[in-house]
């Protein structure tokens, strides 16, 4: 059991749902951390800082996927959500 699992196990269902929703909303795709995940999976050595960042990133990615967000590489995606997000960014939203 990880420290994160231990922290989450003492929460009420409502608090846990809020924490996971917040993680999902805060998550953004990172090509750098995706490469770090590949390196880690292949047995490569990561710095402690990168390992910790990767853990937060992967937890957020799992939460985002559980809420139905597209967690694939946005540069490989051609969906309407990506186009709508680009327009929103242009408007400053």
Secondary structure, DSSP 8 states (H G I E B T S, - for coil): --HHHHHHHTS-HHHHHHHHHHHHHH----HHHHHHHHHHHTT----HHHHHHHHHHHHHHHHHHHTT---S-TTT---HHHHHHHHHHHHT-
